[in-house]
Amino acid sequence: MNTEIVKPGVAIVPRPNLEGVETAIAKLSIDTEKLVPLKAKADALNAKGALNWTADDCQAAKLLELDVRNIKKAAGLLLDPYWEVVKSVSDTLGNYYKGHEGPADAIDKSLKDNVKIFETEEKRRADIETKRLNDERLAAEQKKAADERKERERLAKEAKDKKIKEIKAAHKSGEIGKREYIRMLREAGAAEEAAIEQAAADAEAQVQAVKDNPVTAKADIRAVAGVPSRTNYKAEVLDFDQLLYAYVATFAKPTNLERRMYLRKFIMANEQKIGEEARGVKDSKKMSTCIPGVRFYED
């Protein structure tokens, strides 16, 4: 009587019966040893070179192929029964894997998708905040520079008016002559212009300093060990002809060898399709004229 207790809904994992597998492996090793002399014969034929073969050599090669293929079948004949048993156990355990990992993956994916949405939005908000902060800093510095420039212009004008008043007083009192009076008046005007230009240059330098040193608002994304946050950069080919056209354009004068080598990395020959075409046409010479850069041959 079978007294094994099985929980409801739980399948019994098949117990592999591998009785006799050691005997099968031992028999297979005997067949494997048979390949040794066959390899020696094959090596001798191959060493002659196919172009130096006689018709007898070619026939001998085919007979060797037949012997090798027959011996090769021994693995399947001897081990397949045991392999099917092992495969059955593997399939059953695989279903348990899926039953356990599947729901876990579904939960993980649902959370991962929403984490990605949040982090993308948080980075977007941080970018907006960064722009706002830098715009405010720049506007404030521009206003400050404009106010300082006005103040310097006012001070420069006051200094000029004071200087001109002093020059006029000196001329009136007879301390300086007419020519010296005129020269000093001209210098006083130039000094004011220089002060105004310096004020403008200083203001521009202050504004540029703000532009050259922007601040950054950091996104509030908190790290959790074992759950990395990273951005995956992907690509999708939308128009392969455009890529080919860009590559061909590098051959036009003046040639752009650097760009040609760069684009060449992304252009791959479809050897599977070329092989299918060769098998369909069955004419190597014709195929060589149809598709350049490819060696077509019979095997």
C-alpha positions as CSV (number, residue, x, y, z in Angstrom):
1,M,0.0,0.0,0.0
2,N,1.3,3.5,-0.9
3,T,1.3,5.6,2.3
4,E,3.0,8.6,0.8
5,I,1.3,11.8,1.8
6,V,1.1,14.5,-0.8
7,K,0.0,18.1,-0.1
8,P,-2.9,19.2,-2.3
9,G,-1.9,21.1,-5.4
10,V,1.7,20.0,-5.2
11,A,3.0,17.8,-8.0
12,I,5.3,14.9,-7.1
13,V,8.8,15.5,-8.6
14,P,9.6,12.3,-10.6
15,R,12.4,10.3,-9.1
16,P,14.9,9.6,-11.8
17,N,15.6,5.9,-12.4
18,L,19.2,5.8,-13.7
19,E,19.8,2.1,-13.1
20,G,22.1,0.9,-15.7
21,V,23.5,4.3,-16.7
22,E,27.0,3.2,-15.7
23,T,26.8,0.2,-18.0
24,A,25.6,2.5,-20.8
25,I,28.5,4.9,-20.3
26,A,30.9,2.0,-20.3
27,K,29.5,0.7,-23.6
28,L,29.7,4.2,-25.0
29,S,33.4,4.5,-24.1
30,I,34.1,1.4,-26.1
31,D,32.4,3.0,-29.1
32,T,34.4,6.2,-28.5
33,E,37.6,4.2,-28.7
34,K,36.6,3.0,-32.1
35,L,37.0,6.6,-33.3
36,V,40.8,6.5,-32.7
37,P,41.8,4.4,-35.7
38,L,39.2,6.1,-37.8
39,K,40.8,9.5,-37.0
40,A,44.2,8.1,-38.0
41,K,42.9,7.0,-41.4
42,A,41.1,10.4,-41.8
43,D,44.3,12.3,-40.9
44,A,46.2,10.3,-43.5
45,L,43.7,11.1,-46.2
46,N,43.5,14.7,-45.3
47,A,47.3,15.0,-45.3
48,K,47.4,14.1,-48.9
49,G,45.2,17.0,-49.9
50,A,41.9,16.6,-51.7
51,L,43.4,17.8,-55.0
52,N,45.9,14.8,-54.8
53,W,43.2,12.2,-54.1
54,T,42.3,9.4,-56.4
55,A,38.8,8.1,-56.9
56,D,39.7,5.3,-54.5
57,D,40.7,7.9,-51.9
58,C,37.4,9.8,-52.3
59,Q,35.5,6.5,-51.9
60,A,37.5,5.6,-48.8
61,A,36.8,9.1,-47.3
62,K,33.0,8.6,-47.8
63,L,33.2,5.1,-46.2
64,L,35.0,6.6,-43.3
65,E,32.3,9.2,-43.0
66,L,29.7,6.5,-42.9
67,D,31.6,4.6,-40.1
68,V,32.0,7.8,-38.1
69,R,28.4,8.7,-38.4
70,N,27.2,5.2,-37.3
71,I,29.5,5.3,-34.3
72,K,28.2,8.8,-33.4
73,K,24.7,7.4,-33.1
74,A,25.8,5.3,-30.2
75,A,25.5,8.2,-27.8
76,G,21.8,8.7,-28.6
77,L,21.0,5.0,-28.6
78,L,22.7,4.3,-25.2
79,L,22.0,7.6,-23.3
80,D,18.7,8.9,-24.6
81,P,16.6,6.7,-22.3
82,Y,18.4,8.2,-19.3
83,W,18.4,11.6,-20.7
84,E,14.6,11.6,-21.1
85,V,14.3,10.7,-17.4
86,V,16.6,13.5,-16.4
87,K,14.8,15.9,-18.7
88,S,11.5,15.0,-17.1
89,V,12.9,15.9,-13.7
90,S,14.4,19.1,-15.1
91,D,11.0,20.1,-16.7
92,T,9.2,19.5,-13.5
93,L,11.7,21.6,-11.4
94,G,11.6,24.2,-14.1
95,N,7.8,24.6,-13.6
96,Y,8.5,25.1,-9.9
97,Y,11.0,27.8,-10.8
98,K,8.4,29.5,-12.9
99,G,5.7,29.2,-10.3
100,H,7.9,30.8,-7.7
101,E,9.9,33.3,-9.7
102,G,7.1,34.4,-12.0
103,P,5.0,36.1,-9.3
104,A,8.1,37.6,-7.8
105,D,9.2,39.0,-11.2
106,A,5.7,40.5,-11.8
107,I,5.8,42.3,-8.4
108,D,9.4,43.5,-9.1
109,K,8.5,44.7,-12.6
110,S,5.4,46.7,-11.4
111,L,7.5,48.4,-8.7
112,K,10.5,48.9,-11.1
113,D,8.2,50.5,-13.7
114,N,6.8,53.0,-11.2
115,V,10.3,53.7,-9.7
116,K,11.4,54.5,-13.2
117,I,8.4,56.9,-13.7
118,F,9.1,58.7,-10.4
119,E,12.8,59.0,-10.9
120,T,12.3,60.4,-14.5
121,E,9.8,62.9,-13.2
122,E,12.0,63.8,-10.2
123,K,14.9,64.5,-12.6
124,R,12.6,66.6,-14.8
125,R,11.5,68.6,-11.8
126,A,15.2,69.0,-10.7
127,D,16.1,70.3,-14.2
128,I,13.2,72.8,-14.0
129,E,14.3,73.9,-10.5
130,T,17.9,74.2,-11.7
131,K,16.9,76.5,-14.6
132,R,14.7,78.6,-12.2
133,L,17.6,79.0,-9.8
134,N,20.1,80.0,-12.4
135,D,17.6,82.4,-14.1
136,E,17.0,84.1,-10.8
137,R,20.7,84.4,-10.1
138,L,21.4,85.7,-13.5
139,A,18.5,88.3,-13.3
140,A,19.7,89.4,-9.9
141,E,23.3,89.8,-11.0
142,Q,22.2,91.7,-14.1
143,K,20.1,94.1,-12.0
144,K,23.0,94.5,-9.6
145,A,25.4,95.1,-12.4
146,A,23.0,97.7,-14.0
147,D,22.6,99.5,-10.6
148,E,26.3,99.5,-10.0
149,R,26.9,100.9,-13.5
150,K,24.5,103.7,-12.9
151,E,26.1,104.5,-9.6
152,R,29.6,104.6,-11.2
153,E,28.3,106.8,-14.0
154,R,26.8,109.2,-11.5
155,L,30.0,109.3,-9.5
156,A,32.1,109.7,-12.6
157,K,29.9,112.6,-13.7
158,E,30.2,114.2,-10.2
159,A,33.9,113.8,-10.4
160,K,34.0,115.3,-13.9
161,D,31.8,118.3,-12.9
162,K,34.0,118.9,-9.9
163,K,37.2,118.6,-12.0
164,I,35.8,121.0,-14.6
165,K,34.8,123.5,-11.9
166,E,38.3,123.4,-10.5
167,I,39.9,123.8,-13.9
168,K,37.6,126.8,-14.7
169,A,38.5,128.4,-11.3
170,A,42.2,127.9,-12.0
171,H,41.8,129.5,-15.4
172,K,39.8,132.4,-14.0
173,S,42.3,133.1,-11.3
174,G,45.1,133.0,-13.9
175,E,46.8,129.9,-12.6
176,I,46.7,128.2,-16.0
177,G,46.7,129.6,-19.5
178,K,44.1,129.2,-22.3
179,R,45.9,126.2,-24.0
180,E,46.4,124.4,-20.7
181,Y,42.8,125.2,-19.8
182,I,41.5,123.5,-23.0
183,R,43.8,120.5,-22.7
184,M,42.7,119.8,-19.1
185,L,39.0,120.1,-20.1
186,R,39.6,117.5,-22.8
187,E,41.3,115.2,-20.3
188,A,38.5,115.6,-17.8
189,G,36.0,114.4,-20.5
190,A,38.1,111.4,-21.5
191,A,38.5,110.4,-17.9
192,E,34.7,110.3,-17.5
193,E,34.3,108.1,-20.6
194,A,37.0,105.8,-19.4
195,A,35.2,105.4,-16.0
196,I,31.9,104.7,-17.8
197,E,33.5,102.0,-20.0
198,Q,35.2,100.4,-17.0
199,A,31.9,100.3,-15.2
200,A,30.4,98.5,-18.2
201,A,33.3,96.0,-18.3
202,D,33.0,95.3,-14.6
203,A,29.3,94.7,-14.9
204,E,29.7,92.4,-17.8
205,A,32.4,90.4,-16.0
206,Q,30.0,89.9,-13.0
207,V,27.2,88.7,-15.2
208,Q,29.5,86.3,-17.0
209,A,30.8,84.9,-13.7
210,V,27.2,83.9,-12.8
211,K,26.8,82.2,-16.2
212,D,30.1,80.3,-15.9
213,N,29.2,79.0,-12.4
214,P,25.7,77.6,-12.5
215,V,24.0,75.9,-9.6
216,T,22.3,72.5,-9.8
217,A,19.2,71.4,-8.0
218,K,19.7,67.7,-7.0
219,A,16.9,65.2,-7.6
220,D,15.6,63.6,-4.4
221,I,16.3,60.0,-5.4
222,R,17.5,57.8,-2.5
223,A,19.8,54.9,-3.0
224,V,18.8,51.4,-1.8
225,A,21.5,48.7,-1.8
226,G,20.6,45.9,-4.2
227,V,18.1,48.0,-6.2
228,P,20.3,50.2,-8.4
229,S,18.8,53.3,-10.1
230,R,20.3,53.7,-13.6
231,T,19.3,55.1,-16.9
232,N,19.4,52.7,-19.8
233,Y,20.3,54.3,-23.1
234,K,18.8,52.5,-26.1
235,A,18.6,52.9,-29.8
236,E,16.2,51.9,-32.6
237,V,17.0,52.0,-36.3
238,L,14.2,53.9,-38.1
239,D,15.7,54.2,-41.6
240,F,18.6,51.9,-42.4
241,D,18.9,53.5,-45.9
242,Q,19.8,56.8,-44.3
243,L,22.7,55.1,-42.5
244,L,23.9,53.5,-45.7
245,Y,23.6,56.8,-47.5
246,A,25.7,58.6,-44.9
247,Y,28.3,55.9,-45.1
248,V,28.5,56.1,-48.9
249,A,28.7,59.9,-48.7
250,T,32.1,59.5,-46.9
251,F,33.6,58.3,-50.2
252,A,32.8,61.6,-52.0
253,K,35.6,64.2,-52.2
254,P,36.9,65.4,-49.9
255,T,36.8,61.9,-48.3
256,N,36.1,61.7,-44.6
257,L,38.0,58.6,-43.5
258,E,37.3,59.1,-39.8
259,R,33.6,59.2,-40.2
260,R,33.6,56.3,-42.7
261,M,35.4,54.1,-40.1
262,Y,32.9,55.2,-37.4
263,L,29.8,54.4,-39.5
264,R,31.3,51.2,-40.8
265,K,30.9,49.7,-37.2
266,F,27.1,49.8,-37.5
267,I,26.7,48.2,-40.9
268,M,26.7,44.4,-40.8
269,A,26.4,41.9,-43.7
270,N,23.5,39.4,-43.4
271,E,25.4,36.2,-44.0
272,Q,22.3,34.1,-43.3
273,K,20.4,35.8,-46.2
274,I,23.4,35.7,-48.5
275,G,23.7,31.9,-47.8
276,E,20.0,31.4,-48.5
277,E,20.4,33.3,-51.8
278,A,23.4,31.2,-52.7
279,R,21.5,27.9,-52.0
280,G,18.5,29.2,-54.0
281,V,20.5,30.3,-57.1
282,K,22.9,27.4,-57.1
283,D,25.4,29.3,-59.3
284,S,28.5,30.7,-57.6
285,K,29.8,32.6,-60.7
286,K,26.4,34.3,-61.1
287,M,26.2,35.2,-57.4
288,S,29.7,36.7,-57.5
289,T,28.5,39.2,-60.1
290,C,25.3,39.9,-58.2
291,I,26.7,40.5,-54.7
292,P,30.3,42.0,-54.7
293,G,32.7,41.4,-51.8
294,V,31.5,37.9,-51.1
295,R,33.2,34.6,-51.9
296,F,30.7,32.1,-53.3
297,Y,31.9,28.5,-53.6
298,E,30.6,24.9,-53.5
299,D,31.1,22.7,-50.5
